[in-house]
Amino acid sequence: MQTETLSLRISKAESRALRERARQEGISQGSLVRRALRAYGVTPESESDKTGYDVIKHLLGRSRGKSKDLSTNPEHLKDYGQ
């Protein structure tokens, strides 16, 4: 990853809040700012930051028209285990 340095002016209160939040999260201030940029949609989320749920969430709840009671309806379980 190629990086660049960004300098910006923030108030003392913002600086304190940033420092405190980064300390609470156990990450650097730069990591916290990068996380905020991703959350705000300024930078794309890298694949390595995604959880398994993030990768498949677009597939969940997509079985329209299918039976919703496959695990409890005796009709679907009559030959199970044989």
LOTORDO-835855 format. One record per residue: x, y, z of N, C-alpha, C, O in turn; residue in three letters; residue number from 1. Coordinates in nm, 3 decimals. Example, Ala and Ser with C-alpha at 12.3 -4.5 7.8 and 13.67 -1.06 7.14 Angstrom:
2
- n_X | n_Y | n_Z | ca_X | ca_Y | ca_Z | c_X | c_Y | c_Z | o_X | o_Y | o_Z | type | seq
- 1.319 | -0.569 | 0.780 | 1.230 | -0.450 | 0.780 | 1.320 | -0.330 | 0.780 | 1.424 | -0.332 | 0.846 | ALA | 1
- 1.285 | -0.225 | 0.708 | 1.367 | -0.106 | 0.714 | 1.290 | 0.003 | 0.787 | 1.341 | 0.114 | 0.804 | SER | 2
//
This chain:
82
- n_X | n_Y | n_Z | ca_X | ca_Y | ca_Z | c_X | c_Y | c_Z | o_X | o_Y | o_Z | type | seq
- 0.084 | -0.117 | 0.000 | 0.000 | 0.000 | 0.000 | 0.089 | 0.124 | 0.000 | 0.175 | 0.139 | 0.087 | MET | 1
- 0.068 | 0.211 | -0.096 | 0.141 | 0.337 | -0.098 | 0.067 | 0.435 | -0.008 | -0.056 | 0.441 | -0.009 | GLN | 2
- 0.142 | 0.511 | 0.068 | 0.079 | 0.605 | 0.160 | 0.126 | 0.747 | 0.135 | 0.232 | 0.770 | 0.077 | THR | 3
- 0.045 | 0.840 | 0.179 | 0.078 | 0.981 | 0.177 | 0.046 | 1.037 | 0.315 | -0.035 | 0.982 | 0.389 | GLU | 4
- 0.111 | 1.147 | 0.346 | 0.086 | 1.214 | 0.473 | -0.012 | 1.327 | 0.452 | 0.001 | 1.404 | 0.357 | THR | 5
- -0.109 | 1.338 | 0.540 | -0.208 | 1.444 | 0.535 | -0.197 | 1.527 | 0.662 | -0.199 | 1.472 | 0.773 | LEU | 6
- -0.185 | 1.655 | 0.647 | -0.181 | 1.744 | 0.763 | -0.311 | 1.823 | 0.765 | -0.353 | 1.877 | 0.662 | SER | 7
- -0.373 | 1.830 | 0.880 | -0.495 | 1.909 | 0.891 | -0.501 | 1.973 | 1.029 | -0.440 | 1.925 | 1.125 | LEU | 8
- -0.574 | 2.081 | 1.036 | -0.589 | 2.152 | 1.162 | -0.720 | 2.110 | 1.226 | -0.826 | 2.114 | 1.163 | ARG | 9
- -0.711 | 2.069 | 1.352 | -0.831 | 2.038 | 1.429 | -0.820 | 2.110 | 1.563 | -0.712 | 2.148 | 1.607 | ILE | 10
- -0.934 | 2.128 | 1.627 | -0.934 | 2.199 | 1.754 | -0.871 | 2.113 | 1.863 | -0.853 | 1.992 | 1.847 | SER | 11
- -0.837 | 2.177 | 1.973 | -0.780 | 2.102 | 2.085 | -0.880 | 2.000 | 2.137 | -0.841 | 1.890 | 2.177 | LYS | 12
- -1.007 | 2.035 | 2.138 | -1.110 | 1.941 | 2.184 | -1.118 | 1.820 | 2.092 | -1.130 | 1.707 | 2.138 | ALA | 13
- -1.111 | 1.844 | 1.960 | -1.114 | 1.733 | 1.864 | -0.990 | 1.646 | 1.880 | -0.998 | 1.524 | 1.871 | GLU | 14
- -0.877 | 1.710 | 1.901 | -0.752 | 1.636 | 1.920 | -0.759 | 1.549 | 2.045 | -0.718 | 1.433 | 2.043 | SER | 15
- -0.811 | 1.605 | 2.152 | -0.827 | 1.528 | 2.277 | -0.922 | 1.411 | 2.256 | -0.895 | 1.299 | 2.298 | ARG | 16
- -1.035 | 1.438 | 2.189 | -1.134 | 1.333 | 2.165 | -1.076 | 1.222 | 2.077 | -1.099 | 1.104 | 2.102 | ALA | 17
- -1.001 | 1.261 | 1.975 | -0.938 | 1.163 | 1.886 | -0.838 | 1.078 | 1.961 | -0.836 | 0.955 | 1.948 | LEU | 18
- -0.753 | 1.142 | 2.040 | -0.652 | 1.071 | 2.118 | -0.718 | 0.975 | 2.217 | -0.675 | 0.860 | 2.231 | ARG | 19
- -0.823 | 1.022 | 2.286 | -0.892 | 0.938 | 2.384 | -0.961 | 0.819 | 2.318 | -0.952 | 0.706 | 2.368 | GLU | 20
- -1.029 | 0.842 | 2.208 | -1.100 | 0.733 | 2.139 | -1.001 | 0.629 | 2.086 | -1.025 | 0.509 | 2.095 | ARG | 21
- -0.890 | 0.677 | 2.030 | -0.788 | 0.585 | 1.980 | -0.732 | 0.502 | 2.095 | -0.707 | 0.382 | 2.078 | ALA | 22
- -0.712 | 0.563 | 2.209 | -0.662 | 0.490 | 2.326 | -0.764 | 0.385 | 2.371 | -0.727 | 0.272 | 2.402 | ARG | 23
- -0.893 | 0.423 | 2.374 | -0.999 | 0.329 | 2.413 | -1.006 | 0.210 | 2.318 | -1.026 | 0.096 | 2.361 | GLN | 24
- -0.990 | 0.237 | 2.190 | -0.998 | 0.131 | 2.088 | -0.869 | 0.050 | 2.082 | -0.868 | -0.060 | 2.026 | GLU | 25
- -0.761 | 0.102 | 2.138 | -0.633 | 0.033 | 2.133 | -0.567 | 0.039 | 1.997 | -0.494 | -0.053 | 1.958 | GLY | 26
- -0.592 | 0.148 | 1.922 | -0.534 | 0.164 | 1.789 | -0.471 | 0.303 | 1.779 | -0.490 | 0.387 | 1.866 | ILE | 27
- -0.397 | 0.324 | 1.672 | -0.334 | 0.455 | 1.653 | -0.439 | 0.556 | 1.607 | -0.547 | 0.520 | 1.560 | SER | 28
- -0.406 | 0.683 | 1.622 | -0.497 | 0.788 | 1.577 | -0.515 | 0.780 | 1.425 | -0.625 | 0.802 | 1.374 | GLN | 29
- -0.408 | 0.749 | 1.354 | -0.417 | 0.735 | 1.208 | -0.511 | 0.623 | 1.167 | -0.589 | 0.637 | 1.073 | GLY | 30
- -0.505 | 0.510 | 1.239 | -0.595 | 0.398 | 1.209 | -0.740 | 0.437 | 1.235 | -0.829 | 0.398 | 1.159 | SER | 31
- -0.762 | 0.513 | 1.340 | -0.897 | 0.558 | 1.371 | -0.950 | 0.651 | 1.263 | -1.066 | 0.640 | 1.223 | LEU | 32
- -0.867 | 0.742 | 1.215 | -0.908 | 0.833 | 1.108 | -0.934 | 0.756 | 0.979 | -1.032 | 0.784 | 0.910 | VAL | 33
- -0.848 | 0.657 | 0.946 | -0.872 | 0.575 | 0.826 | -1.002 | 0.498 | 0.838 | -1.074 | 0.485 | 0.739 | ARG | 34
- -1.032 | 0.445 | 0.957 | -1.159 | 0.374 | 0.980 | -1.277 | 0.469 | 0.958 | -1.377 | 0.431 | 0.898 | ARG | 35
- -1.264 | 0.592 | 1.008 | -1.372 | 0.690 | 0.990 | -1.391 | 0.725 | 0.843 | -1.504 | 0.742 | 0.797 | ALA | 36
- -1.282 | 0.736 | 0.768 | -1.292 | 0.765 | 0.625 | -1.363 | 0.653 | 0.550 | -1.444 | 0.678 | 0.462 | LEU | 37
- -1.332 | 0.528 | 0.588 | -1.403 | 0.414 | 0.526 | -1.550 | 0.416 | 0.562 | -1.635 | 0.392 | 0.476 | ARG | 38
- -1.582 | 0.444 | 0.688 | -1.722 | 0.446 | 0.733 | -1.800 | 0.557 | 0.665 | -1.919 | 0.542 | 0.637 | ALA | 39
- -1.734 | 0.667 | 0.637 | -1.798 | 0.781 | 0.572 | -1.811 | 0.760 | 0.421 | -1.879 | 0.836 | 0.353 | TYR | 40
- -1.746 | 0.657 | 0.370 | -1.755 | 0.625 | 0.229 | -1.653 | 0.695 | 0.142 | -1.665 | 0.694 | 0.019 | GLY | 41
- -1.553 | 0.757 | 0.203 | -1.451 | 0.828 | 0.128 | -1.353 | 0.731 | 0.065 | -1.311 | 0.751 | -0.049 | VAL | 42
- -1.317 | 0.628 | 0.136 | -1.224 | 0.528 | 0.085 | -1.293 | 0.392 | 0.084 | -1.375 | 0.364 | 0.172 | THR | 43
- -1.262 | 0.308 | -0.014 | -1.325 | 0.176 | -0.018 | -1.273 | 0.087 | 0.093 | -1.159 | 0.099 | 0.137 | PRO | 44
- -1.360 | -0.001 | 0.138 | -1.321 | -0.096 | 0.241 | -1.239 | -0.207 | 0.177 | -1.281 | -0.265 | 0.076 | GLU | 45
- -1.124 | -0.236 | 0.232 | -1.041 | -0.341 | 0.174 | -1.100 | -0.477 | 0.207 | -1.169 | -0.493 | 0.308 | SER | 46
- -1.072 | -0.573 | 0.123 | -1.125 | -0.708 | 0.143 | -1.079 | -0.768 | 0.274 | -1.153 | -0.845 | 0.336 | GLU | 47
- -0.957 | -0.734 | 0.320 | -0.906 | -0.794 | 0.442 | -0.979 | -0.742 | 0.566 | -0.975 | -0.806 | 0.671 | SER | 48
- -1.045 | -0.626 | 0.556 | -1.118 | -0.571 | 0.669 | -1.259 | -0.630 | 0.680 | -1.327 | -0.609 | 0.781 | ASP | 49
- -1.302 | -0.703 | 0.580 | -1.437 | -0.756 | 0.581 | -1.445 | -0.886 | 0.661 | -1.352 | -0.967 | 0.661 | LYS | 50
- -1.556 | -0.903 | 0.731 | -1.581 | -1.028 | 0.802 | -1.650 | -1.125 | 0.706 | -1.689 | -1.087 | 0.596 | THR | 51
- -1.663 | -1.248 | 0.748 | -1.735 | -1.346 | 0.668 | -1.878 | -1.302 | 0.642 | -1.930 | -1.321 | 0.532 | GLY | 52
- -1.940 | -1.244 | 0.742 | -2.077 | -1.194 | 0.726 | -2.082 | -1.085 | 0.620 | -2.172 | -1.085 | 0.536 | TYR | 53
- -1.986 | -0.992 | 0.622 | -1.983 | -0.884 | 0.523 | -1.977 | -0.939 | 0.381 | -2.037 | -0.883 | 0.289 | ASP | 54
- -1.904 | -1.048 | 0.363 | -1.887 | -1.106 | 0.230 | -2.016 | -1.169 | 0.179 | -2.045 | -1.159 | 0.060 | VAL | 55
- -2.095 | -1.233 | 0.267 | -2.215 | -1.304 | 0.222 | -2.347 | -1.236 | 0.256 | -2.453 | -1.289 | 0.223 | ILE | 56
- -2.344 | -1.119 | 0.320 | -2.470 | -1.060 | 0.366 | -2.567 | -1.028 | 0.253 | -2.688 | -1.026 | 0.275 | LYS | 57
- -2.517 | -1.004 | 0.133 | -2.607 | -0.978 | 0.020 | -2.684 | -1.103 | -0.022 | -2.783 | -1.093 | -0.094 | HIS | 58
- -2.638 | -1.221 | 0.022 | -2.706 | -1.346 | -0.012 | -2.810 | -1.388 | 0.091 | -2.897 | -1.469 | 0.060 | LEU | 59
- -2.804 | -1.335 | 0.210 | -2.892 | -1.378 | 0.318 | -3.034 | -1.329 | 0.296 | -3.056 | -1.216 | 0.252 | LEU | 60
- -3.130 | -1.415 | 0.327 | -3.270 | -1.380 | 0.314 | -3.319 | -1.376 | 0.171 | -3.417 | -1.308 | 0.142 | GLY | 61
- -3.254 | -1.448 | 0.082 | -3.288 | -1.441 | -0.059 | -3.371 | -1.560 | -0.109 | -3.396 | -1.569 | -0.229 | ARG | 62
- -3.413 | -1.649 | -0.023 | -3.485 | -1.768 | -0.069 | -3.635 | -1.741 | -0.073 | -3.712 | -1.801 | 0.002 | SER | 63
- -3.675 | -1.654 | -0.160 | -3.817 | -1.618 | -0.173 | -3.894 | -1.732 | -0.238 | -3.845 | -1.794 | -0.333 | ARG | 64
- -4.011 | -1.760 | -0.188 | -4.093 | -1.864 | -0.245 | -4.061 | -2.003 | -0.193 | -4.132 | -2.099 | -0.227 | GLY | 65
- -3.960 | -2.017 | -0.115 | -3.922 | -2.148 | -0.061 | -3.986 | -2.165 | 0.077 | -4.030 | -2.068 | 0.139 | LYS | 66
- -3.991 | -2.288 | 0.122 | -4.048 | -2.318 | 0.253 | -3.962 | -2.255 | 0.363 | -3.839 | -2.263 | 0.358 | SER | 67
- -4.026 | -2.195 | 0.461 | -3.953 | -2.131 | 0.570 | -3.946 | -2.222 | 0.693 | -3.889 | -2.183 | 0.795 | LYS | 68
- -4.003 | -2.341 | 0.684 | -4.007 | -2.427 | 0.802 | -3.940 | -2.562 | 0.777 | -3.988 | -2.665 | 0.825 | ASP | 69
- -3.833 | -2.563 | 0.704 | -3.766 | -2.689 | 0.670 | -3.717 | -2.766 | 0.792 | -3.713 | -2.889 | 0.789 | LEU | 70
- -3.679 | -2.697 | 0.897 | -3.623 | -2.766 | 1.012 | -3.729 | -2.812 | 1.111 | -3.698 | -2.889 | 1.203 | SER | 71
- -3.853 | -2.768 | 1.096 | -3.955 | -2.804 | 1.195 | -4.076 | -2.875 | 1.137 | -4.151 | -2.939 | 1.211 | THR | 72
- -4.098 | -2.867 | 1.010 | -4.216 | -2.928 | 0.948 | -4.191 | -3.078 | 0.931 | -4.099 | -3.117 | 0.859 | ASN | 73
- -4.273 | -3.162 | 0.996 | -4.255 | -3.308 | 0.987 | -4.259 | -3.361 | 0.843 | -4.195 | -3.463 | 0.813 | PRO | 74
- -4.332 | -3.295 | 0.756 | -4.341 | -3.339 | 0.618 | -4.204 | -3.336 | 0.549 | -4.174 | -3.422 | 0.466 | GLU | 75
- -4.122 | -3.239 | 0.583 | -3.989 | -3.228 | 0.523 | -3.889 | -3.322 | 0.591 | -3.781 | -3.345 | 0.537 | HIS | 76
- -3.924 | -3.377 | 0.706 | -3.832 | -3.460 | 0.783 | -3.865 | -3.608 | 0.779 | -3.797 | -3.687 | 0.845 | LEU | 77
- -3.968 | -3.649 | 0.705 | -4.015 | -3.789 | 0.711 | -3.909 | -3.891 | 0.670 | -3.906 | -3.999 | 0.728 | LYS | 78
- -3.822 | -3.863 | 0.575 | -3.718 | -3.959 | 0.534 | -3.581 | -3.922 | 0.586 | -3.481 | -3.983 | 0.547 | ASP | 79
- -3.574 | -3.826 | 0.674 | -3.444 | -3.779 | 0.723 | -3.376 | -3.887 | 0.808 | -3.438 | -3.947 | 0.895 | TYR | 80
- -3.250 | -3.911 | 0.781 | -3.171 | -4.006 | 0.860 | -3.184 | -4.150 | 0.816 | -3.134 | -4.240 | 0.883 | GLY | 81
- -3.250 | -4.173 | 0.706 | -3.266 | -4.313 | 0.660 | -3.187 | -4.340 | 0.537 | -3.190 | -4.452 | 0.485 | GLN | 82
//
